[in-house]
Amino acid sequence: MQASGHSGYSGGAASFRILIVGESGAGKTRLTHKILLALSSIASGRVITVVDMAPDYMGVGRPMPPVPGARVLRASLHAPRLMSRGDCDKAWRLARENASVTTSMLQEYLESPTPVLSINDLSIHLHAGDPRLLVEAIEASTVFVGNSYMGERLRDECGLWEREARGLEELGRVVDLVWRL
């Protein structure tokens, strides 16, 4: 495991934001869940929202296990790279369908934000969604714990991987720590 701080973050000392990245199967969701369990054990009331964007397809994109007391926003989403099997038109169609759903999930969070926000598999939104909406949601929280695919195994020829990488670079500027697994 490798953690790398980011000195460009301009948030206040009262906030903390972490983005966990790595290859498929590296344990990103497990680590995110452990952190959320620790937070839920000291939090009172419904202060945690989990926005679960994991597609749960063929062992890729596992959903977040339950977090006591957390509000969970979850929907059925696609795994565009895997489900399209190299058909770029299909990959982009699935990514746009996902972006519509994940945009609604993020807007629902923004309508009623909680101090703690967790986003599982935020790369699903980055494929075709607006990264600025993710930034807005992250900035609406006091504590953010998110995870995203970042690797080579799922690299595609359609351009999703490149868009995802650019979005992650943008998010890296608004978090305190990028933890690479």
C-alpha positions in Angstrom: 0.0 0.0 0.0 1.1 3.5 -0.8 -0.4 6.7 0.5 0.4 10.0 -1.1 -0.7 13.4 0.3 -1.7 16.3 -1.8 -0.5 19.7 -0.8 -2.8 21.7 -3.1 -6.0 21.1 -1.0 -7.5 24.2 0.3 -10.2 22.8 2.7 -10.4 23.8 6.3 -8.6 22.0 9.1 -12.0 20.7 10.3 -12.5 18.5 7.2 -10.7 15.4 6.0 -11.1 13.8 2.5 -9.5 10.6 1.3 -9.6 8.9 -2.0 -8.6 5.2 -2.2 -7.5 4.0 -5.6 -6.2 0.8 -7.1 -6.6 -2.2 -9.4 -9.7 -4.3 -9.5 -9.7 -6.6 -6.5 -7.1 -4.7 -4.6 -9.4 -4.2 -1.5 -10.6 -0.7 -2.0 -14.2 -1.4 -0.9 -12.9 -3.4 2.1 -10.7 -0.6 3.3 -13.4 2.0 2.7 -15.8 -0.2 4.7 -13.3 -0.5 7.6 -12.9 3.3 7.8 -16.7 3.8 7.7 -17.2 1.2 10.5 -14.8 3.1 12.6 -16.6 6.4 11.9 -20.0 4.9 12.6 -18.8 3.6 15.9 -18.1 7.1 17.2 -20.9 8.9 15.3 -24.4 9.4 16.7 -27.4 9.6 14.5 -27.6 9.5 10.7 -24.4 11.4 9.8 -23.1 9.0 7.2 -24.3 8.7 3.6 -23.0 5.9 1.4 -23.4 6.5 -2.4 -22.8 3.0 -3.8 -22.0 3.1 -7.5 -20.6 -0.4 -7.7 -22.0 -2.3 -10.7 -21.5 -5.7 -9.1 -20.8 -7.5 -12.4 -18.8 -10.7 -12.6 -17.0 -10.0 -9.3 -16.0 -6.5 -10.3 -17.4 -3.5 -8.4 -18.5 -5.1 -5.2 -21.3 -3.3 -3.3 -20.4 -1.8 0.1 -21.3 -4.0 3.0 -23.8 -2.5 5.5 -22.6 0.4 7.7 -24.7 0.7 10.9 -26.8 3.9 10.9 -25.8 5.0 7.4 -28.1 6.3 4.7 -27.4 4.2 1.6 -28.1 5.5 -2.0 -27.8 2.5 -4.3 -29.0 1.8 -7.8 -28.6 -0.9 -10.4 -25.6 0.2 -12.6 -23.7 -1.3 -15.6 -20.0 -2.3 -15.9 -19.6 -0.6 -19.4 -16.1 -2.0 -20.2 -17.0 -5.5 -19.3 -20.5 -5.6 -20.6 -19.7 -4.0 -24.0 -16.9 -6.5 -24.8 -15.1 -4.0 -26.9 -18.1 -2.5 -28.6 -17.4 1.2 -28.0 -20.9 2.4 -29.0 -22.4 0.1 -26.4 -19.8 1.0 -23.8 -20.6 4.7 -24.2 -24.4 4.1 -24.1 -24.0 2.1 -20.9 -21.7 4.8 -19.4 -24.3 7.5 -20.3 -27.1 5.5 -18.7 -24.9 5.1 -15.6 -24.1 8.9 -15.6 -27.8 9.7 -15.5 -28.4 7.4 -12.5 -25.2 8.5 -10.6 -26.0 12.2 -11.2 -29.4 11.6 -9.6 -27.8 9.9 -6.6 -25.3 12.7 -6.1 -28.1 15.3 -6.4 -30.1 13.4 -3.8 -27.1 13.6 -1.5 -26.7 17.3 -2.2 -30.3 18.0 -1.4 -29.8 16.5 2.1 -26.0 16.3 2.8 -24.6 14.5 5.8 -21.2 15.4 7.5 -19.7 12.1 6.3 -19.9 11.0 2.6 -18.6 7.8 1.2 -18.7 7.0 -2.5 -18.0 3.4 -3.5 -16.7 3.0 -7.1 -16.9 6.6 -8.1 -15.1 5.7 -11.4 -18.6 4.6 -12.7 -19.7 8.3 -12.6 -16.4 9.5 -14.1 -16.9 7.5 -17.4 -19.6 9.9 -18.7 -20.7 12.0 -15.7 -19.6 15.5 -14.8 -16.6 15.3 -12.4 -17.6 18.8 -11.0 -20.7 17.2 -9.5 -18.5 14.8 -7.6 -16.3 17.7 -6.4 -19.5 19.6 -5.3 -20.7 16.5 -3.3 -17.2 16.0 -1.7 -17.0 19.7 -0.8 -20.5 19.5 0.8 -19.2 16.9 3.3 -16.9 17.3 6.3 -15.4 13.8 6.0 -15.1 12.1 2.6 -14.0 8.5 2.1 -14.3 7.4 -1.5 -12.8 4.8 -3.7 -12.2 4.3 -7.4 -10.7 2.0 -9.9 -7.2 3.2 -11.1 -5.2 0.7 -13.0 -4.4 -1.1 -16.2 -6.4 -4.3 -16.1 -9.6 -2.6 -17.3 -8.0 -0.3 -19.8 -10.2 0.0 -22.9 -9.9 1.2 -26.5 -13.1 3.3 -26.3 -11.8 6.3 -24.2 -13.5 5.5 -20.9 -10.2 4.7 -19.2 -8.7 8.1 -20.3 -11.8 10.0 -19.2 -11.7 8.2 -15.8 -8.0 9.1 -15.4 -8.6 12.8 -16.1 -11.5 12.8 -13.6 -9.4 11.2 -10.9 -6.7 13.8 -11.5 -9.2 16.5 -10.9 -10.5 14.8 -7.8 -7.0 14.4 -6.5 -6.8 18.2 -6.2 -9.7 18.4 -3.7 -8.9 15.5 -1.4 -6.3 15.5 1.4 -5.0 12.1 0.7 -4.9 9.7 -2.3 -4.2 6.2 -1.0 -3.0 3.8 -3.7 -3.5 0.1 -3.0 
